[in-house]
Amino acid sequence: MEETNIVDITEQQGTAVVSFKAASISNAEQIEAVGKSVKAYIEKNKPKRMVFDFEGVKFFSSQLLGLLLDIRVRMEAGNGELVISAINPQLYRVFKITNLKKVFEFFPDRGSAIIGKSSN
């Protein structure tokens, strides 16, 4: 894989899990590589549920929000869903400020996101 790929995509209990290998996701080339990897995975595997796991991520650029929205549309076109797990409170504020907290479902950790149960 190329140097710019900062994401791992695995399958756990029938759910696609996208996890980041970097604490900061701000480089345009990195985000483009993430997009290519995730879109290729969706095209090939047609998952019904995809978890974006933000465990360990401390910063991301607004470009990543655009990518998440694009991936969400692709997932919904295939009757799938995209959810977010383990996002830190500072990053969650970005979703609140942009009103995207109403667009995505959030889970406290990867395990609960995979089974679809929030702690609320």
C-alpha positions in Angstrom: 0.0 0.0 0.0 1.1 3.5 -0.6 2.4 5.8 2.2 -0.7 8.0 2.1 -3.1 5.2 3.1 -3.9 5.8 6.8 -6.9 3.5 7.0 -7.6 -0.2 7.6 -10.8 -1.7 6.5 -11.8 -5.0 8.1 -15.0 -7.0 8.6 -16.2 -7.8 12.0 -19.5 -9.7 12.6 -20.6 -8.8 9.1 -19.9 -5.1 9.5 -17.3 -3.2 7.6 -15.0 -1.3 10.1 -12.9 1.6 8.9 -10.2 2.4 11.4 -7.5 5.2 11.1 -3.8 4.6 11.6 -3.0 8.3 12.3 -4.0 10.7 15.0 -4.3 13.6 12.5 -6.2 13.3 9.3 -5.6 16.6 7.5 -3.5 15.9 4.4 -5.6 16.1 1.2 -3.7 13.2 -0.4 -4.4 11.0 2.7 -8.1 11.9 2.6 -8.2 11.1 -1.1 -6.5 7.8 -0.5 -9.0 7.0 2.3 -11.9 7.8 -0.1 -10.5 5.6 -2.8 -10.0 2.7 -0.4 -13.4 3.0 1.1 -15.3 3.5 -2.2 -13.5 0.5 -3.7 -14.4 -1.6 -0.6 -18.1 -0.6 -0.9 -18.1 -1.4 -4.6 -16.6 -4.8 -4.2 -18.3 -5.9 -0.9 -21.5 -4.0 -0.8 -21.6 -3.9 3.1 -25.0 -3.2 4.8 -23.3 -1.5 7.7 -20.0 0.5 7.9 -18.5 1.8 11.1 -16.0 4.7 10.9 -14.0 4.2 14.1 -12.3 7.4 15.3 -10.4 5.7 18.2 -7.1 7.6 18.7 -8.0 10.4 16.1 -7.3 13.8 17.6 -7.7 16.0 14.5 -9.3 15.9 11.1 -9.8 18.5 8.4 -13.2 19.6 7.0 -12.4 17.6 3.9 -13.0 14.4 5.9 -16.6 15.6 6.7 -17.2 15.9 3.0 -15.9 12.4 2.5 -18.1 11.0 5.3 -21.2 12.6 3.6 -20.2 11.1 0.2 -19.7 7.6 1.7 -23.0 7.9 3.6 -24.8 8.6 0.3 -23.1 5.6 -1.3 -24.0 3.4 1.6 -27.6 4.5 1.5 -27.8 3.9 -2.2 -27.1 0.2 -1.5 -29.5 0.2 1.4 -26.6 0.3 3.9 -25.8 2.6 6.7 -22.7 4.5 8.0 -22.2 5.0 11.7 -19.4 6.6 13.7 -17.7 5.3 16.8 -15.2 6.4 19.5 -15.1 10.0 18.4 -13.5 12.3 21.0 -15.6 15.2 22.5 -13.6 17.9 20.7 -14.2 16.3 17.3 -17.8 15.6 18.1 -18.3 19.4 18.6 -17.5 19.8 14.9 -20.5 17.5 14.1 -22.6 19.6 16.5 -21.5 22.9 15.1 -22.1 21.8 11.5 -25.4 20.2 12.4 -24.1 16.9 11.1 -24.8 15.2 14.4 -28.3 14.8 13.1 -27.1 13.1 9.9 -24.9 10.4 11.5 -25.4 8.0 14.4 -22.7 7.9 17.0 -21.6 5.1 19.3 -19.2 5.3 22.3 -17.0 2.4 21.0 -16.4 0.1 18.0 -18.1 -2.9 19.7 -21.4 -1.1 20.3 -21.3 0.4 16.8 -20.9 -3.0 15.3 -23.9 -4.4 17.1 -25.9 -1.2 16.7 -26.5 -0.4 20.4 -25.7 3.0 21.8 -25.3 3.6 25.5 -28.2 6.1 25.5 
